[in-house]
């Protein structure tokens, strides 16, 4: 392998012009496929690596995409990052990852890094805090993708998530199990998605005729610690709730930990439902029932939308606004409400007694029928013979 091989030498070995090599490297669709394959073979044989800085100068941007998340240590984001990165490799895009850690001071710095690195587009998956980033990037003609933006445009694409669909399923599931005192532990009041989830819970509880009791709505911050603190307060009530809905899975995990400390059995004493369906949810003890908001689908949508903006010849759909539903995933952290379990057991016993009594009556009738059978036969024979 020649470590000093240049673009000109690749062109000479492939017997094409340097311009054709450049277009093949940049995957320009007008390059003849046969020539493109020949050039790639020479590049692989000679171990040539294109100068990405030079390519960025020619195109005005690097073949790279930015991905901004709010908190890289949050278990919700690793699957998003992994899926986005895999798609980057498949489509020959570098990925510049940044985590703002809910710190407003990092917004300007992050936007500047993306612009200075000449990224082609940026997926802002912070679920809040994104307005300064949108303004800074679109002002430099950098396409962006965000979650739950109020509007869209040529440089701004978004996905509207239907939180209400999955939350309605969760509320109706708990109601069907006999739960009437259902608590909700929310997220930060200044986080748009947390506010949307709380409103959806309130609406769905009203739909089935359950009273909205202020003491059963507790504010949290989407952390394990907040879930533990909230359940400690709820469990101290004279009439504690029999089920808890949580604004995210981390809160639900905190609830499950606090339940263990308080000697509350899940789901026999307390049913718990999360939101997000992070990978950890299925490995909890018991496995957590939760509303799934697919992280893989979010990553795929954001990557595809940015590619549509950057590659006009790509057979994309050209949409600016996407939609995505949430759905309830049933596992083992929910069960019949404790009082409902007793009532149903009593009802079952009553029904069993009724069945036994009915069976006894039927058996008694059969016995009487058998005892009358000889008399019936004698009467039938007399009727057949008739008078002499």
C-alpha positions as CSV (number, residue, x, y, z in Angstrom):
1,X,0.0,0.0,0.0
2,X,1.4,3.4,-1.0
3,X,0.7,5.8,1.9
4,X,1.4,8.8,-0.2
5,X,-0.9,8.1,-3.1
6,X,-2.7,11.1,-4.5
7,X,-6.0,11.8,-6.3
8,X,-4.0,12.4,-9.5
9,X,-2.4,8.9,-9.2
10,X,-5.7,7.3,-8.6
11,X,-7.0,8.9,-11.8
12,X,-4.0,7.7,-13.7
13,X,-4.3,4.1,-12.5
14,X,-8.1,4.1,-13.2
15,X,-7.5,5.7,-16.6
16,X,-10.0,8.5,-15.9
17,X,-9.7,12.2,-15.2
18,X,-9.2,13.6,-11.7
19,X,-12.7,15.2,-12.0
20,X,-14.3,11.8,-12.6
21,X,-12.5,10.4,-9.6
22,X,-13.7,13.3,-7.5
23,X,-17.3,12.9,-8.6
24,X,-17.1,9.1,-7.9
25,X,-15.8,9.7,-4.4
26,X,-18.6,12.2,-3.8
27,X,-21.1,9.7,-5.2
28,X,-22.4,12.0,-7.8
29,X,-25.1,10.0,-9.6
30,X,-24.1,11.2,-13.1
31,X,-20.9,9.1,-12.9
32,X,-21.1,5.9,-15.0
33,X,-21.6,2.9,-12.6
34,X,-18.9,0.9,-14.4
35,X,-16.4,3.7,-14.0
36,X,-17.4,4.2,-10.4
37,X,-16.8,0.6,-9.6
38,X,-13.4,0.6,-11.3
39,X,-12.4,3.7,-9.4
40,X,-13.4,2.3,-6.1
41,X,-11.4,-0.9,-6.8
42,X,-8.3,1.2,-7.4
43,X,-8.9,3.3,-4.3
44,X,-9.3,0.1,-2.2
45,X,-6.2,-1.5,-3.7
46,X,-4.0,1.6,-3.2
47,X,-5.4,2.4,0.3
48,X,-6.3,5.9,-0.7
49,X,-8.2,8.1,1.8
50,X,-9.9,11.2,0.4
51,X,-9.1,14.6,2.0
52,X,-12.4,15.4,3.7
53,X,-11.4,19.0,4.4
54,X,-10.8,19.6,0.7
55,X,-14.1,17.9,-0.2
56,X,-15.9,20.2,2.3
57,X,-14.4,23.3,0.7
58,X,-15.6,22.2,-2.7
59,X,-19.2,21.3,-1.5
60,X,-19.5,24.0,1.1
61,X,-20.0,21.4,3.8
62,X,-18.5,18.1,4.9
63,X,-20.2,14.8,4.3
64,X,-21.2,14.8,7.9
65,X,-24.2,15.2,10.1
66,X,-24.6,16.6,13.6
67,X,-26.6,14.9,16.4
68,X,-27.4,16.9,19.5
69,X,-29.0,15.2,22.5
70,X,-29.9,16.6,25.9
71,X,-28.2,14.1,28.2
72,X,-25.9,11.3,26.8
73,X,-26.0,9.4,30.2
74,X,-29.8,9.1,30.0
75,X,-30.6,5.5,29.0
76,X,-33.2,6.9,26.5
77,X,-30.5,8.2,24.2
78,X,-27.9,5.4,23.5
79,X,-30.2,3.6,21.1
80,X,-30.8,6.8,19.2
81,X,-27.1,7.5,19.0
82,X,-26.3,3.9,17.9
83,X,-29.0,3.8,15.2
84,X,-28.0,7.3,13.9
85,X,-24.3,6.3,13.8
86,X,-25.0,3.0,12.0
87,X,-27.0,4.9,9.3
88,X,-24.1,7.3,9.0
89,X,-21.7,4.5,8.2
90,X,-24.1,2.9,5.7
91,X,-24.5,6.2,3.9
92,X,-20.8,7.3,4.2
93,X,-21.5,10.2,6.6
94,X,-19.4,11.2,9.6
95,X,-21.4,11.9,12.8
96,X,-20.6,14.8,15.1
97,X,-22.2,14.1,18.5
98,X,-22.8,16.7,21.2
99,X,-24.7,16.5,24.5
100,X,-25.9,19.8,26.1
101,X,-26.7,18.3,29.5
102,X,-29.7,20.7,29.9
103,X,-27.2,23.6,30.2
104,X,-28.3,26.7,28.3
105,X,-24.7,28.0,28.3
106,X,-23.7,25.1,26.0
107,X,-26.3,25.9,23.3
108,X,-24.2,28.7,21.6
109,X,-21.0,26.7,21.9
110,X,-22.7,23.6,20.4
111,X,-24.2,25.5,17.5
112,X,-20.8,27.2,16.8
113,X,-19.1,23.8,16.7
114,X,-21.6,22.4,14.2
115,X,-21.2,25.4,11.9
116,X,-17.4,25.5,12.2
117,X,-17.2,21.8,11.3
118,X,-19.3,22.5,8.3
119,X,-21.9,19.7,9.0
120,X,-24.5,19.2,6.3
121,X,-27.4,19.0,8.7
122,X,-28.2,18.6,12.4
123,X,-30.7,16.4,14.3
124,X,-31.6,18.2,17.5
125,X,-33.1,15.5,19.7
126,X,-33.1,17.4,23.0
127,X,-37.0,17.3,23.4
128,X,-36.8,20.9,24.6
129,X,-34.2,23.8,24.7
130,X,-33.9,23.7,20.9
131,X,-35.1,27.1,19.8
132,X,-31.7,28.9,20.1
133,X,-30.1,26.0,18.2
134,X,-32.7,26.1,15.4
135,X,-32.2,29.9,15.0
136,X,-28.4,29.7,14.9
137,X,-28.2,26.8,12.5
138,X,-31.0,27.8,10.0
139,X,-29.5,31.3,9.9
140,X,-26.5,29.7,8.3
141,X,-28.6,27.6,5.9
142,X,-28.0,24.4,7.9
143,X,-31.0,22.0,7.6
144,X,-32.2,20.8,11.0
145,X,-34.6,18.1,12.4
146,X,-36.3,18.5,15.7
147,X,-39.0,16.7,17.7
148,X,-42.4,18.4,18.3
149,X,-41.6,21.7,16.6
150,X,-44.7,23.9,16.2
151,X,-43.9,24.5,12.5
152,X,-41.7,23.3,9.7
153,X,-40.1,24.7,6.6
154,X,-37.4,24.1,3.9
155,X,-34.6,24.1,6.5
156,X,-36.7,22.8,9.5
157,X,-38.2,19.3,9.5
158,X,-40.0,17.8,12.5
159,X,-41.8,14.8,13.8
160,X,-45.0,15.2,15.8
161,X,-45.3,12.5,18.4
162,X,-48.8,11.2,19.4
163,X,-48.2,10.9,23.1
164,X,-51.9,10.7,23.8
165,X,-52.4,7.4,21.9
166,X,-50.2,5.3,24.2
167,X,-51.2,7.2,27.4
168,X,-54.9,6.5,26.6
169,X,-54.1,2.8,26.3
170,X,-52.2,2.9,29.6
171,X,-55.0,4.7,31.5
172,X,-57.7,2.4,30.0
173,X,-55.6,-0.7,30.9
174,X,-55.3,0.4,34.5
175,X,-59.0,1.2,34.7
176,X,-59.9,-2.2,33.3
177,X,-57.9,-3.7,36.1
178,X,-60.1,-1.9,38.6
179,X,-57.7,0.9,39.6
180,X,-59.6,4.1,40.5
181,X,-56.9,6.0,42.4
182,X,-54.3,6.5,39.7
183,X,-51.3,8.8,40.5
184,X,-49.1,10.5,37.9
185,X,-45.5,11.5,38.4
186,X,-44.6,14.1,35.9
187,X,-41.4,15.7,34.5
188,X,-40.0,19.2,34.6
189,X,-42.7,21.9,34.2
190,X,-40.5,23.8,31.7
191,X,-40.0,20.8,29.5
192,X,-42.5,20.8,26.6
193,X,-42.8,17.0,26.2
194,X,-43.4,16.6,30.0
195,X,-46.2,19.1,29.9
196,X,-47.8,17.4,26.9
197,X,-47.7,14.0,28.7
198,X,-49.3,15.4,31.8
199,X,-52.1,17.0,29.8
200,X,-52.7,13.7,28.0
201,X,-53.0,11.9,31.3
202,X,-55.5,14.4,32.6
203,X,-57.6,14.2,29.4
204,X,-57.6,10.4,29.4
205,X,-58.6,10.2,33.1
206,X,-61.5,12.5,32.4
207,X,-62.6,10.4,29.4
208,X,-63.3,7.4,31.7
209,X,-64.9,9.5,34.4
210,X,-62.1,9.4,37.0
211,X,-61.8,12.5,39.2
212,X,-58.5,14.5,38.8
213,X,-57.2,14.7,42.4
214,X,-54.4,17.3,42.8
215,X,-52.7,15.3,45.5
216,X,-52.2,12.4,43.1
217,X,-50.3,14.6,40.6
218,X,-46.7,15.0,41.6
219,X,-44.0,16.9,39.9
220,X,-40.7,15.2,39.1
221,X,-37.6,15.8,37.0
222,X,-37.4,12.5,35.0
223,X,-34.8,11.0,37.3
224,X,-34.7,7.8,39.5
225,X,-34.4,10.0,42.6
226,X,-37.5,11.9,41.7
227,X,-39.5,8.7,41.3
228,X,-38.3,7.4,44.7
229,X,-39.2,10.7,46.4
230,X,-42.6,10.9,44.8
231,X,-43.6,7.4,45.8
232,X,-42.5,8.0,49.4
233,X,-45.0,10.9,49.5
234,X,-47.8,9.0,47.8
235,X,-47.4,6.0,50.0
236,X,-47.7,8.1,53.1
237,X,-51.3,9.1,52.2
238,X,-54.1,7.6,54.3
239,X,-55.6,6.4,51.1
240,X,-52.6,5.8,48.8
241,X,-53.0,5.2,45.1
242,X,-53.1,1.6,43.8
243,X,-51.4,2.5,40.5
244,X,-48.8,5.0,39.3
245,X,-48.3,6.4,35.8
246,X,-44.8,7.9,35.2
247,X,-43.7,10.5,32.7
248,X,-40.7,8.4,31.8
249,X,-39.1,5.0,32.6
250,X,-36.4,6.4,34.8
251,X,-39.1,7.8,37.1
252,X,-40.8,4.4,37.1
253,X,-37.6,2.7,38.0
254,X,-37.3,5.0,41.0
255,X,-40.9,4.2,42.0
256,X,-40.1,0.4,41.8
257,X,-37.0,0.9,44.0
258,X,-38.9,3.0,46.6
259,X,-41.6,0.3,46.6
260,X,-39.0,-2.3,47.5
261,X,-37.8,-0.1,50.4
262,X,-41.4,0.4,51.6
263,X,-42.2,-3.4,51.3
264,X,-44.8,-2.8,48.7
265,X,-45.0,-5.7,46.2
266,X,-45.3,-4.8,42.5
267,X,-47.8,-5.5,41.0
268,X,-49.8,-7.0,43.9
269,X,-49.8,-3.9,46.1
270,X,-49.0,-1.3,43.4
271,X,-49.2,-1.2,39.6
272,X,-46.5,0.9,37.8
273,X,-46.5,2.1,34.2
274,X,-43.5,4.0,32.6
275,X,-43.0,5.9,29.4
276,X,-40.3,5.6,26.7
277,X,-39.6,1.8,26.8
278,X,-35.9,2.1,27.3
279,X,-33.9,-1.1,26.9
280,X,-33.6,-1.5,30.7
281,X,-37.4,-1.6,31.2
282,X,-37.8,-5.2,30.0
283,X,-35.1,-6.4,32.5
284,X,-36.6,-4.9,35.6
285,X,-38.0,-7.2,38.3
286,X,-40.9,-7.4,37.4
287,X,-40.5,-6.3,33.8
288,X,-41.9,-2.8,33.4
289,X,-45.2,-2.1,31.6
290,X,-44.6,1.1,29.7
291,X,-45.6,3.3,26.8
292,X,-43.2,2.8,23.9
293,X,-41.8,5.8,22.1
294,X,-39.5,4.1,19.6
295,X,-36.0,5.5,19.8
296,X,-35.0,3.6,16.7
297,X,-37.8,5.1,14.7
298,X,-36.9,8.6,15.9
299,X,-33.3,8.1,14.8
300,X,-34.3,6.7,11.4
301,X,-36.8,9.5,10.7
302,X,-34.3,12.2,11.6
303,X,-31.5,10.7,9.5
304,X,-33.7,10.1,6.5
305,X,-35.2,13.7,6.7
306,X,-31.8,15.3,6.8
307,X,-30.6,13.1,3.8
308,X,-33.7,14.3,1.9
309,X,-32.6,17.9,2.5
310,X,-29.0,17.2,1.4
311,X,-29.4,14.9,-1.5
312,X,-32.1,16.2,-3.9
313,X,-31.6,13.2,-6.2
314,X,-32.3,10.8,-3.4
315,X,-35.7,9.1,-3.7
316,X,-37.0,10.6,-0.5
317,X,-40.5,11.8,0.1
318,X,-39.7,15.4,0.5
319,X,-41.8,15.8,3.6
320,X,-41.2,18.5,6.1
321,X,-43.4,17.1,8.9
322,X,-43.7,13.5,10.1
323,X,-45.8,11.7,12.7
324,X,-45.2,8.9,15.1
325,X,-47.6,7.0,17.5
326,X,-46.8,5.7,21.0
327,X,-48.1,2.4,22.1
328,X,-48.5,0.5,25.4
329,X,-46.2,-2.4,26.0
330,X,-47.7,-4.9,28.5
331,X,-45.3,-6.6,30.8
332,X,-45.6,-7.7,34.5
333,X,-45.7,-4.5,36.6
334,X,-49.5,-4.1,36.4
335,X,-52.2,-6.3,37.9
336,X,-55.7,-6.2,39.4
337,X,-56.3,-3.5,42.0
338,X,-56.0,-5.0,45.5
339,X,-59.6,-4.3,46.4
340,X,-60.8,-5.4,43.0
341,X,-58.9,-8.7,43.5
342,X,-60.9,-9.4,46.7
343,X,-64.2,-8.5,45.1
344,X,-63.5,-10.6,42.0
345,X,-62.6,-13.6,44.3
346,X,-65.8,-13.2,46.2
347,X,-67.7,-12.9,42.9
348,X,-66.0,-16.0,41.6
349,X,-66.9,-18.0,44.8
350,X,-70.5,-16.8,44.5
351,X,-70.6,-17.9,40.8
352,X,-69.1,-21.2,41.7
353,X,-71.8,-21.7,44.4
354,X,-74.5,-20.9,41.9
355,X,-73.1,-23.4,39.4
356,X,-73.0,-26.1,42.1
357,X,-76.6,-25.5,43.2
358,X,-77.7,-25.6,39.6
359,X,-75.9,-28.9,39.0
360,X,-77.5,-30.3,42.2
361,X,-81.0,-29.3,40.9
362,X,-80.3,-30.8,37.5
363,X,-79.1,-34.0,39.2
364,X,-82.2,-34.1,41.4
365,X,-84.5,-33.8,38.4
366,X,-82.6,-36.7,36.6
367,X,-83.0,-38.9,39.7
368,X,-86.8,-38.2,39.8
369,X,-87.1,-38.9,36.1
370,X,-85.3,-42.3,36.6
371,X,-87.7,-43.3,39.5
372,X,-90.8,-42.5,37.3
373,X,-89.5,-44.4,34.3
374,X,-90.9,-47.9,35.2
375,X,-94.4,-46.4,35.8
376,X,-94.2,-44.7,32.4
377,X,-93.3,-47.9,30.7
378,X,-96.3,-49.8,32.3
379,X,-98.7,-47.0,31.3
380,X,-97.3,-47.1,27.8
381,X,-97.8,-50.9,27.5
382,X,-101.4,-50.6,28.8
383,X,-102.2,-47.9,26.2
384,X,-100.7,-50.1,23.5
385,X,-102.8,-53.2,24.4
386,X,-106.0,-51.4,24.9
387,X,-109.3,-53.0,26.2
388,X,-110.0,-56.7,25.5
